[in-house]
Structures are given as structure tokens and as C-alpha cells.
Amino acid sequence: METFKVIIVEDVPLELKGTEGIFRNEIPEAEIIGTANNETTYWKLIKQQQPHLVLLDLGLGGSTTVGVEICRQTKQEYPQVKVLIFTGEILNEKLWVDALDAGADGICLKSGELLTRGDVASVMSGKRMVFNQPILEKIVERFKSSVGSQLMHQEAMVDYEIDEYDERLLRHLALGFTKEQITMLRGMPFGVKSLEKRQNELAQKLFPNDRRNVNATRLVVRALELRIIDIDNLQPDEA
């Protein structure tokens, strides 16, 4: 790894000291040209001397949005500068997504192995989506869960003989649509009577041993349990 210049953005003195120690002991190629504990100091530093890498904490001064905006503006004004997030926000997954959307080259959580020479070297070599082991474990866990849900959905569609229109009916019932409103959706070739018949047929499929009092609510709950419809992706179709 060639020598490079870095700015560290961190507002907790003890954590800043630890991060500087990591660079000093593990990454001697790095020249720390400045440290900042707030947004104002950071912009003064980067205007004085442009770094190759910004190691950026997201939670500055109690705010989790400042770091994301620093990342976004840095990438807009200095697109050649690498931005590696080094954050203690180990449970705020929405914040990780915001940072990636803002153009971050990678995210390292302040947990477990912390920041390694390999992480920094990967970013400096031009790799994107660089993550350390703690965040990788969370990403893999989510990936496995997502794949599992998709498989359950596919199996349920086959096992219960659910077609496109059944899925659309169930999804829009879950969203609170009336059958009259569902008939108005683009590409829905059924009237209210046909939808009522479909709903009754779905009740027979999803409640083969108990078809009494299977109203729309019970039907939707069962469809969610079987992953026929996904509670995280309940979007209405165009009318």
C-alpha cells in the first residue's frame, strides 16, 4: 500500500486516540493530516489540504444525520476522495443504508475486530462496499433471511395454487382496498362478484379444515403467515 493522507472525523476523544493508534501501529503508510470533532472543523481541514481518505464517524454531536451529510457533500465536491465510515451505530441499519446511498466506499462497525489494515487497503485500492466482520455478519444474516422468505413464498404459491390475481387480491385487501377499488386496478379483469368468488376459493385453499367465518382479515393474516404476501413489500398497483 502506497502512502496516503487521511482526515479522521471523530467527536469522542478516547475513540479518536484509539483510532490514531490503529493507524500508527497497523497502517504506517497513512499520514494523518488532521482530525475534526465537528462539521465546521472538517470543512476547514479539507479545504486546506485534500486527503486521499476520510475516516468518518456518523454520530457527531449527538446527531446521526451530520455524518451522512458530510459523506454526501464530500463525494459531490471531492469525488476522488475515499470515504470509509467508522461508526459505533451498530444497531442503526437505516443509517448504514443512508451512508451507502450518500456514496460511502465502505462501513466498519466499532465492534469486534474494529478497523483493520485490510479494510483500509481495500478502500484505498478502489474497492467499493468494504465492510468489516461485524457488519458482514449482519448482512449475511439478513441475506439468508431474505432468501428463506423468498423460498417460502415460491413454495406457498405452488403448494396452494396461487396465481397472479390471487396475490394481487390478497395484497390489496391487506392494504385496506375494497373489492370495488380492486376492480379498478390496471390489468385487473374481474368484477366484484368474481373477486368474491376468488376470495371464497382462497379461503378453501388456505383454511382447508376450517372455512367458517374466514373473513378478509383472517385470510390476509394467513397469507402473511405463509409468505404468500410480504409485509415488508406491501405496495399498491397502479389504478
Buried (B, 14 or more C-beta within 10 A) or exposed (E): EEEBBBBBBBBBEEBBEBBBEBBEEEBEBBEBBBBBBEBEBBBEBBEEEBBBBBBBBBBBEEEBEBBBBBBBBBBEEBEEBBBBBBBBBBEBEEBBEBBBEBBBBBBBBBBEEBBBBEBBBBBBEEEEEBBBBBBEBBBEEEEEEEEEBEEBBEEBBEEBEBEEBBBBBBBBBBBEBEBEBBBEBEEBEBEEEBBEEBBEEBBEBBBEEEEEEBEBEBBBEBBBEBBBBBEEEEEBBEE
